[in-house]
Each structure stands twice: as structure tokens, then as C-alpha cells.
Amino acid sequence: MRQAELVRYLVLAAQREGSRRLTQELRAIRLTPSQSEVLRILGDHGPLSLTGLGELLVCESGSNPSRLVDRLVGAGLVERVVAAEDRRQVTLSLTYAGREMEAAVRAVEERLYVDLDAVSVGVDLQPVIQVLRLLSAGEPAGDALEKRIAAQADGSRTGA
């Protein structure tokens, strides 16, 4: 098997296993991975416009995650505030219940990260990270992740 093929299948296998585990743990708190990502983004970068949120989502392509947000609004986890001066301008933020759920998502993610840290003890992950960044560079999911990394690095909030 050539290296490129092995990389492809290892990325796929790791993604599927990580997704399976994350989905299983989130099911216990009645969230999907996509919903949990929205909560985490709003927790880290909110309040945001719908477009601003869409630009930071890795789980969804496109910049208009309306249906995903609709479900979270319906569940009482996200609040939509329409600007008085322009009804087309909507700002999204976490409700009190949303902040509690976002904390639960952080706990789920932390358990996953502890296990990943344990598996990679003594391994320099920088070359792996570099290859994965190159593979996703210029693609919507890669661009969204780079925006989140940049926003976190400069401590700013984005998109409201």
C-alpha cells in the first residue's frame, strides 16, 4: 500500500472512530456532534451572526446553518435576537441552559482529549498536524478551523 493510500485510510479510520465515540457520548446528553460544535463555537466566540457562526463550523459546509440553529433554538439552548434597526440582522447567543449544555459538551470533549493525549505520549504530533492542515487548506472545513484557531490565538470574538 502506498503512503498516500495509507494516510487516506488512517485519516478515515481515525475520523470514524472519533466520530463514533463522540456521538455515543453526546447521545447521553441528547446532542449530535454538529449541535455540540455550535454550542462550543457560541461559547468560545459568541454572540455571533448566523453567517459568522457558519464561517466557523467545521461540521457543516456553507455559511448558513439555519436548520441546525433552529433545532437548538427550539430546545431552548440558543437565543436569536433580531436587531431593531435591521430585521435581517440576527445575533445568536447561548441561553442559560445552552451555557450549561456547552459545559457538558466541554466535559465530553475533555474525556476524549485525555485519551488522545494518553495514546500520543512521547509522539511529536507537529508533523501530523502539519500534514492534516495541508490536506484541508483552502477547503471550507479547513478554512473554518483556521479562522477558529486565529480567533482563539488573538483572543478576539468574531462575526457578531
C-alpha angles and dihedrals in degrees: 000000000000120000096250091054092047091050090050094052095041091053090048093047093047092047093050093047093046091046092048092051095044092048091050094051094043091050087068089063093039098249135121121225090252092052091048090052091054091051092049093048092049089046092051102034109013153163091061141164116247089254091048090052092048091053090059099045117108094177096060131045119224129040100261112075093170100145092047091051091044090060092049092048089049090051090053094244100110129041125210116210117191115211112243093220096047120023090197090065109086125178121203124208138160119266120220089267088047091055090051091049091046088056089052090051090051089054091051091048092046091057089052092048092049089055092046090049090051093051092049100046108142093010120118102227096183094093090049091048090048093052093046091049090051091049092053098036114125093012122112096249092045092048091049091052093048090052090052092048091049093048091049092047094054093038092233130139116231142212108008 
